[in-house]
Amino acid sequence: MALEEFEKEEQSDRNKGYVLMKSIMDYGMGLLWMGMGVFLTFVKYFGEEFAQRFNDPWFKALGVVCIVYGAFRIYRGYKKNYFRER
């Protein structure tokens, strides 16, 4: 069986449900990670009490990492490539 034939096969209902569940979870987690990253990066716009506590360059760096990871999770949910090719 060639790889092209394997890719054209229909997925079972169980696999379709699994892909849908993982995709929705990746979108949700991506939004949460990006939200946390935006908060940590732009903390001075969310109030003075937050700015005093979280106004450190390490928090800004962590915020950028969270935004990048959140974007990756959203991308992975969009691609829906959850099965390994053997």
C-alpha positions as CSV (number, residue, x, y, z in Angstrom):
1,M,0.0,0.0,0.0
2,A,1.5,3.3,-1.1
3,L,1.6,6.3,1.2
4,E,-0.8,8.2,-1.2
5,E,-3.4,5.5,-0.8
6,F,-3.1,5.5,2.9
7,E,-3.7,9.3,3.1
8,K,-6.8,8.9,0.9
9,E,-8.5,6.4,3.3
10,E,-11.5,7.6,5.2
11,Q,-11.1,8.0,8.9
12,S,-13.3,6.1,11.3
13,D,-15.9,7.9,13.4
14,R,-13.8,7.4,16.5
15,N,-10.8,9.0,14.8
16,K,-12.9,11.9,13.6
17,G,-14.2,12.5,17.1
18,Y,-10.7,12.4,18.5
19,V,-9.4,14.9,15.9
20,L,-12.3,17.3,16.7
21,M,-11.7,17.0,20.4
22,K,-7.9,17.6,20.1
23,S,-8.5,20.5,17.7
24,I,-10.9,22.3,20.0
25,M,-8.6,21.7,23.0
26,D,-5.7,23.1,21.1
27,Y,-7.7,26.2,20.1
28,G,-8.8,26.8,23.7
29,M,-5.4,26.2,25.2
30,G,-3.8,28.4,22.6
31,L,-6.1,31.2,23.5
32,L,-5.4,30.8,27.2
33,W,-1.6,30.8,26.7
34,M,-1.8,33.8,24.4
35,G,-4.0,35.6,26.9
36,M,-1.5,35.0,29.7
37,G,1.3,36.1,27.4
38,V,-0.4,39.3,26.5
39,F,-1.1,40.0,30.2
40,L,2.5,39.4,31.2
41,T,3.9,41.4,28.3
42,F,1.6,44.4,28.6
43,V,1.0,44.4,32.3
44,K,1.3,48.1,32.8
45,Y,-2.0,48.6,30.9
46,F,-3.9,46.4,33.3
47,G,-3.6,48.5,36.4
48,E,-1.0,50.0,38.7
49,E,-1.1,47.2,41.3
50,F,-0.3,44.6,38.6
51,A,2.4,46.8,37.1
52,Q,4.2,47.1,40.5
53,R,4.2,43.3,41.1
54,F,4.9,42.0,37.6
55,N,7.0,44.8,36.0
56,D,10.2,42.7,35.5
57,P,12.0,42.0,32.3
58,W,11.8,38.2,33.0
59,F,8.0,38.5,33.1
60,K,8.0,40.2,29.7
61,A,10.3,37.5,28.3
62,L,8.0,34.8,29.7
63,G,5.0,36.6,28.2
64,V,6.6,36.5,24.7
65,V,7.3,32.8,25.1
66,C,3.7,32.2,26.2
67,I,2.4,34.1,23.1
68,V,4.7,32.1,20.8
69,Y,3.6,28.8,22.4
70,G,-0.1,29.8,22.2
71,A,0.3,30.6,18.5
72,F,1.9,27.2,18.0
73,R,-1.1,25.5,19.8
74,I,-3.6,27.4,17.6
75,Y,-1.6,26.4,14.5
76,R,-1.5,22.7,15.6
77,G,-5.3,22.8,16.1
78,Y,-5.7,24.3,12.6
79,K,-3.5,21.7,10.9
80,K,-5.1,18.7,12.7
81,N,-2.1,16.4,12.1
82,Y,-2.4,14.2,15.2
83,F,-1.5,10.8,13.8
84,R,2.0,9.6,13.2
85,E,2.9,8.4,9.7
86,R,4.6,5.0,9.9
